[in-house]
């Protein structure tokens, strides 16, 4: 699909750092989504 996908993945990993860093970066978005869409998983 994207020829530069591996390069984008490497760049993203270098910016986020660790799995833990990714988790904490995503957590506020997850909280917002699940609050805005309470029926998301029903």
Protein Blocks (a to p, Z undefined) as FASTA:
>chain_A
ZZklmmmmmmmmmmnopaklmmmmmmmmmmmmmmmmmmlmZZ
